[in-house]
Amino acid sequence: MPTRKQRRRREKTFRHEYGFVTYDEEGNEVELDGSDLRAKKDKKEETSAKAKRGAGDSKRRSSTRRGGRDPAPPTWRRSARRGALWSPATVALSLIVFRSSAIPLRVVIGIVYAGLFIPLTYWMDGLVYRRHVKRSSGPAPRSGKSR
């Protein structure tokens, strides 16, 4: 059962007269029927459904299925750039977390963590890329021999 607020909101949508109009070649307003609008909407949905079916030809294409980008192969340059962006944050975090230690030691700990961040991101990029390549190539073909 809808709440009073929901009922009021729904009633508000029925209070107004909506006139759907288009313009003809001469610039005059032409009022549209509801059936015309539904026909246009159905046609638009049908074409988008066809486009989606055409894009999903390969079952193993994860980028088109989920709408994301294909991951790039890992590079040390990209990992170093990420490390440079996140190193101030790791140093600041080490200053906050390790309060009982001296300040120079806390800075060193932060720099070490920032340095370890670079190979870690390279390794993670490699995992993601290898998984993508493995999935996009499809299942491995089986040999004719049965075990």
N, C-alpha and C positions, 0 to 999 in steps of 0.2 A: 504494500500500500504506500503510495507516495506521500511524502510529508506535505505540510501546508505550504512550505516554501517552494517545493517542487511543483505543486499544483498551480500556485500563482505564476510561476515562471512559464509553465506550459500554457496557461490561459493568456498570458501576455503575447504569445506568438499568434494566437487566433484573433487578436483584436484588430489587426491591421489588414487592410486590403493591399495585396501585392499585385501590381500590374507589371507583367513581363512584356517588354516591348523590344522591337528591333527597328532598325531604320532601313527603308527601301532605297532604291537608286536615287530618288529625288530628294531624300533627306526627311521624308515624313515618317512619323512614328507609326508602327504597325503592331497592334497588340497580338500576343501569341496565346494560343490555347494551351491548356495543360497537356493535352495529348501530343502537341507538337514538341513541347519541352521533353516529355518522356521519351519520345521517339529519338530525339537528338541525344539524350542521355544514354539510352540503350545502345545506340550506334557507337557512341564514344567508348562505352564499357566493352563492347564487342571487339573493337579494334585494339584496345589495350590488352584484352585477354589473348587475342591472337599474337600480339607482340611478345607477351610473356611466354606463351607456349613456344614460339619460335626461338626465343633466347635460351630456353631450357633444353636444347637438343642433347647436350652432353650431360649425363647424370653427375659426372665428377667435376664439373666446373663450379667450384665453391665461390669464386668471386662474383659470378653472375647470379648465383642462387641467393647469396646473402647481400649483394650490393656493395661489397667492399672492393678494395684494390688488391691486385696481386702483390705479394710481398717481394721486395727486391733482394737480390743476393747480399749476404753480409759483407760489409767493408769495414776496415779498421778506421778509415777516415770518418765515417758516420758515427762509429762508436766513440771515437775521440771527441767529436763535436758534442755528442750527448754528455760525455763525461765532463767536458768544459762547462756545459750549461748547468749540470747538477752538482759540480764540486763545491760551489759556495754554500749550497743547501746542506750538503753532507758535513761540511766544516761547521756550519752554524748548529746543526743538529748535534754534532759531537760536543760542542761547547755547552749545550744545554743538558745533554744526557749524562756526560761524565763530569759532574760538578765537583766530585771529591778530589779529582786530580788537578795538577797544576795546569795553568793555561797553555804553556808551550806543548805539554804532552797531549792535551785535548786537541790542539791544532794538528799535531802530527798524526794522531789517530784519525782525524777527519780527512787529512790528505791521503793517508793509506787507504781508507775506505773509498775515497774518490778515485784513486788509482786502480783499485780492484773493480770498480764499476765498469771500466772500459772493456776488459776481457769478458766480463759477465754479460754485457749487452751484445758483444760480438757473438758469443756463444748462443744467447737467446735468439738473435736474428738468424743464426744458422739453423737452429732447431725449427723455427717457424718456416723458413724457406724450404728446408728439406721436407717438412711435412706437407707443404703446399705442392711441391713437385711430385711427391709420392701420390698425393690424392688426385692431382690433375691428370696424371698419366693413366689412371684407372687401375683396376686390379691386374696383378701380374699374370701373364698367360701361363696356363698349366701345361705341363708336358703330357704326352700321351700315355705315359707309364702310370700305372696305379700301384699303390703300395699295399 
